[in-house]
């Protein structure tokens, strides 16, 4: 089962500030544990929304609207992700709760979401 650990952005990550050396070391250890357990597929951090674009589709059949960042602070902004392949939701929760506070400063938040896989998708 594929799960994505979505690391939510904070005002520090949106400002482009890197985590402390101590937090970077803790995250490296955590990623090594994921690799050694054979569950990590990919892990990446994202640039702040000031470097991003948002594409919206307000009217069906019409051209999409492209908006340049930065975007207003919201709980929807993402700072990074880790994709893991585990045997159960419980195992995914286990790994998610072992992650160090990804933002530091008590600001970290992770959203855990299962990824659709080809057999899960059916056409209606």
DAWO-V864196 format. One record per run of one state. SS is the DSSP state (a for helix, b for strand, c for the rest). FROM is the first residue (numbers start at 1). TO is the last residue. If there is no record, write none. Layout:
BEGIN
SS/FROM/TO
SS/FROM/TO
END
This chain:
BEGIN
c/1/1
b/2/8
c/9/10
a/11/14
c/15/20
a/21/36
c/37/39
b/40/45
c/46/48
a/49/51
c/52/52
b/53/56
c/57/64
b/65/68
c/69/77
b/78/85
c/86/88
a/89/98
c/99/109
b/110/114
c/115/117
a/118/120
c/121/124
END
